Amino acid sequence: MSATDIPSPFDAPTPFWVLVNDRGERSLWPDWREVPAGWTPVFGPAPREECEASLHRP
């Protein structure tokens, strides 16, 4: 098995969150993972497509 055969958790059909840190950086994050320290949910949980769309909103 190569590294390209390993599925990404970001391809899973699961709800996602949009997180933001204190520098204003945004990240797409799967609902089943604990929110990392220093990040705050600002949108979600919602389908990936909705979260991706919200990444580009101010």
Summary of the structure (lengths in Angstrom):
residues: 58
radius of gyration: 12.4
end to end distance: 40.8
largest distance: 40.8
contacts: 124
relative contact order: 0.25
helix: 24%
strand: 33%
